[in-house]
Amino acid sequence: MRAKFAEADYLSAALAIAFEHGPAAATVASISERLKAPTGSFYHRCPSRDVLLGNLWLKTILQFQQGVSEALAAGDGLAAALHTPRWCREHLNEARLLLLFSREDFVAGEWPVELRERVAAMNRRMKNDAQRRARVVFGQDGAEERRLADFVIANVPVAAVREHLKGRESPPPIVDHMIFTTYSAIVADYRARHAGSE
């Protein structure tokens, strides 16, 4: 017989509360109350609030990064940059949590042992992606290429959607145009400056 509440139910409740009031509001009591579940049931499904919120943050960032990684694997830097507004439209609640709050808003201080290795593995993948971003966008990997690739694939898209997410609205089409224009200008400028050395 299936338990009345699964960990996925607690994650969904935590997401809804965090979306409405911020991660700090997602307490064991508020999550249990939202599900109309006894507080004791929480601890049968989740070791602690920190583990639950850490899992929520990790699950969200990994879902987001998957689209960027797929675009980079296909050799399409522009698609990687445009993934941010597209993902935000499809996952507005998750996007607000990921882009308006920091990791420390979910778990303050040291991460639980259960999550530490998963966070470390994610950080290693992100470091490797920095090299891949540079090669996809500029054809080579150097300090300048990494910085510019990070700017056009991560910084610009996040800045373009942030104000809309603060207003709890889906990023409008002009956001994609802004990202495309900035991406194209940065890449064109780079190529013009390095034309003689290629």
N, C-alpha and C positions, 0 to 999 in steps of 0.2 A: 504494500500500500504506500502510495506516494505521500511524503510529508506535506502538510498544508502549505508550508512556506519553504522555498529553496533559497540558496544563496543568491540566485539571479533576482528573486523578488526583493531581497534586501538591497542589492545593488541598484535596482530600479527605483526603489523608494529613496535611497540616498541621493541618487541623481536628481530626482524631482525636487527634493528639499534643497539641495545645494543650488540648483538652478533658480529656485524661487528666492532663497534667502542667503546663499553663500555656503561654502563647505563647513564653516564653523557651526552652522545651525543643524547639520546632520549628526545629531547625537544618537546614542543607543535608544534613549527614550522617545525622541521625535520620530525615528525610523520605525520603531515598534508601534507607536501610536498611529502612524500613517497606514501601517499594514493591519492595524487592529489585532496585533499579535502580542502575547505575553513577552515581557522583557527577557525572561529566561530563554525563550525560543531563539533569540538573537545569538546567544552564546553557544547554542547547539549547532548553529550554521557557520558562525564566524568567530575566530579566536578573540578578536578585539575590534573596536571601532577603527583604530589606526590601520589594521590589516584590511578591513572592508574598504575604507576610503583610499588606501594605497592601491588596492586592486582596482577600484573605480578609476583612479587617475591613470594607472598603467594601461588598463584596458582601453581607455579613451585615447591616450597618446599613441598606442600601438595601432589602433584602428586608423587614426589620422595618418600616421607615417606610412602605412601600407600603400596608400595611393601615390604618395610622393616617390616611394621606392619603386613602384611599378612603372611610373613615368620615366624615372632615371634608368631603369633596366632596359626600357625601350629606346633610350637615347634621346628623350624629348624633354629638354630643360624647361621649355615654355609650359608644357602640360604639367610639369612638376610645380611650377609657380602658380598656375591657374587652379591647381587642385584645392588650394585653401578656400577660395570663395565657393567653389562647387561643393566641397565637403560641408562647409558651414550651412549651406542651404538645405542639405539633406539631413544634417545632424545639428540643428540649432541649439538644443539644450547642451549637448556634449561640447559643441564649439565654444559656447559661453564659458563653460567651466575650464576648458583647456587654455583658452586665449586671454581670459580676463583674470585668472587666478594663477598663482605659482604653485609649484609642488609643495612648498612649505605650508600653504593654506590647507592642504589635505592631511599631511602628516608633519607635525612640527618636531624638530629635533631628529634623532637618529631613526632610521627606518627599521621596522620590525624585521627580525631575522628571516621570516618567511618570504619577505619581498626583496631583501638586499641583493641577492644574486641576480634576480630578474632585472632590477634597476641597473646593476653593473653591466649586464649583458646588453641592455638597451643603450646605455651610454657608449659601449664599444661599437655598436652598430651605427650610432649617430656619428661617431668619430670617423668611421670608415666611409660613411655617406658624404662627409665633407670632401674627401678626395674625389669621390665619384661625381658629385655635383660639379666640381671644378672641371673635370675632364669632359663631362657631357656638354656643359655650357661653352667652355672656351677651348676644349681640345687638349688641355694640358693642366697639370697640377702644380701650383706654386702658391706662395703666400698671397699674392695679389689675386690670383684666380679663385682661391678659396674664399677670400673676403668678399669679392664681388659676387660670386655664385651664391654665397650665403645671403647676401643683400637682396638679390633678385628673386631667389626661391623662397626665402624665409622672412626676412625683415619687411620687405615691401608688401607682400600679400597680407601679413598679419596687421601691419599698420593700416592697410586699406580696408580691412573688414572690422577693425576694433570698434570704431564709433558706432557702427550698425549693430554690433553684438551688444554693446552697452545699452542701446535703445531697444534691445530684444527684437530686432528686426532682421530679416534675411538680407544679405548683401545684394544690392540691386545690380543690374547688368553693367552700369558704368564702372563698377569696381574691377571687373574683368578687363575693361578697356584701359583703365589706369595701370593695371599690372602689366598688360601687354605692351603699352607704350613705354613704360619705364624699362621693362626687360629689353625691348628692342633697342632703346637708346643706349643702354649700358653696354650691350653686346656690340652694337655698331661702333661706339666710341672705343671700346677695347680693341676691336679689329683694326680700326683706323690707326690707333697708336702703335700697334704691333705689326702693322703690315710689312714694314721693311725687314723685320726679324724672322718672318715666317719662311 
